[in-house]
Amino acid sequence: MKAHYLGHVVFYVKDLERSLAFYRDLVGFQEVGRTFGGQAAALTSGRTHHELLLIEVGEAPPAPAGRHLGLYHVGIKIGDSLEELRKAKAELEQAGVAITGMSDHTVSQSLYLADPDGNEVELYVDADPAVWQRDPAAVLSPVKPLRIS
């Protein structure tokens, strides 16, 4: 067997509408529909039937801070240029979303932030694909600070 690509991510969320305001209204996924009696929503970027499923569970204990087993973060490609990343940064700041990190990974450039439930989200743009096609090990390059205004 050979994996083709990561198909979708499912998050349990405290408040579905609050999470939709983030993933649909701010990040730009399109809502496909609701299930589980309206307690869950499927979202897509248009690449496939759904890439994200949000299931409302209400109050639940938060994940422990720092390193722990389980999901670290989810990466969402938002464009192909640093200009698109700059625009996203400005939109996030205008919406009051704190950016917790900015990194140049050689093969991509990223912003890091938390969703309404504290899950870490990486919004990124890819560098020229020739970088990793020419040298697949470039994905393991040391992370450098990213400075965009």
C-alpha positions in Angstrom: 0.0 0.0 0.0 1.1 3.6 -0.6 -0.5 6.6 1.0 -1.6 9.2 -1.5 -2.1 12.2 0.9 -3.5 13.0 4.2 -7.2 13.1 3.6 -8.8 14.9 6.5 -8.5 15.9 10.2 -11.2 15.6 12.8 -11.3 17.9 15.8 -13.5 17.6 18.9 -14.5 21.2 19.7 -16.1 22.9 22.6 -18.4 25.2 20.6 -19.1 24.4 16.9 -20.2 27.9 15.9 -17.1 29.4 17.5 -14.9 26.9 15.6 -16.7 27.6 12.4 -16.1 31.3 12.8 -12.4 30.4 12.9 -12.0 27.7 10.3 -14.8 28.8 7.9 -15.0 32.5 8.2 -11.4 33.4 9.0 -9.2 30.6 7.5 -11.5 30.2 4.5 -12.7 26.6 4.4 -16.2 26.1 2.9 -18.8 24.4 5.0 -20.1 21.3 3.1 -22.8 20.4 5.6 -23.8 19.3 9.1 -24.3 15.8 10.6 -24.8 14.2 14.0 -28.0 16.3 14.6 -26.2 19.5 13.7 -23.4 18.9 16.2 -20.7 18.4 13.5 -19.7 20.2 10.4 -17.6 19.1 7.4 -15.5 21.6 5.7 -13.4 21.6 2.5 -10.9 23.8 0.7 -12.3 22.4 -2.6 -9.5 19.9 -3.0 -11.7 17.0 -1.9 -15.1 16.2 -0.3 -13.8 17.3 3.1 -10.5 18.0 4.8 -11.8 19.0 8.2 -14.6 17.7 10.4 -15.5 19.5 13.6 -17.5 17.7 16.2 -19.0 19.7 19.1 -18.5 17.9 22.5 -18.9 20.8 24.9 -16.8 21.0 28.0 -13.9 18.6 28.1 -10.6 18.8 30.0 -7.9 20.6 28.0 -4.8 18.8 26.7 -1.8 19.3 29.0 0.5 22.2 28.2 3.8 21.4 26.6 4.9 18.2 25.1 2.4 15.3 25.3 1.2 12.4 23.3 -1.3 13.1 20.6 -1.7 15.7 17.9 0.9 18.5 17.8 -0.5 20.7 15.1 -2.2 20.7 11.8 -0.7 22.5 8.7 -3.0 24.3 6.3 -1.6 25.5 3.0 -3.1 29.0 2.3 -1.2 30.0 -0.8 1.9 30.0 -2.9 3.6 33.3 -2.1 5.0 35.3 0.9 2.6 38.0 -0.1 -0.3 35.7 0.6 1.2 34.8 4.0 1.6 38.6 4.7 -2.0 39.1 3.9 -3.1 36.2 6.1 -1.0 37.6 9.0 -2.7 41.0 8.6 -6.2 39.4 8.6 -5.4 37.3 11.7 -4.1 40.3 13.5 -7.1 42.3 12.5 -9.3 39.5 13.9 -7.4 39.6 17.2 -5.8 36.1 16.7 -2.4 36.0 18.3 0.4 34.7 16.1 2.6 32.5 18.3 5.4 31.9 15.8 6.7 32.5 12.3 9.2 30.1 10.7 11.1 29.6 7.5 11.4 25.8 6.9 13.3 26.2 3.6 10.6 24.2 1.8 7.8 26.4 3.3 7.2 29.5 5.3 4.7 29.4 8.2 2.6 31.2 10.7 1.6 29.4 14.0 -1.4 30.2 16.0 -4.1 28.5 18.2 -7.6 27.8 17.2 -10.5 28.6 19.6 -9.9 25.3 21.5 -6.2 25.7 21.8 -5.1 23.4 19.0 -2.0 24.6 17.2 -2.5 25.5 13.6 0.2 26.1 11.1 -0.8 28.3 8.1 1.8 28.0 5.4 2.9 28.7 1.8 5.2 26.4 0.0 8.6 27.5 -1.4 9.5 26.7 -5.0 8.9 22.9 -5.3 12.3 22.6 -7.0 13.9 23.1 -3.6 12.7 19.8 -2.2 12.5 18.0 -5.6 16.2 18.7 -6.1 17.1 17.8 -2.5 14.4 15.8 -0.6 16.5 16.3 2.6 15.7 20.0 2.4 12.5 19.2 4.4 14.9 18.6 7.4 16.7 21.9 7.1 17.2 23.8 10.3 14.2 26.1 11.1 15.0 29.8 10.6 13.1 32.7 11.9 10.7 34.3 9.4 10.4 38.0 9.3 7.4 39.4 7.3 5.5 42.6 8.0 
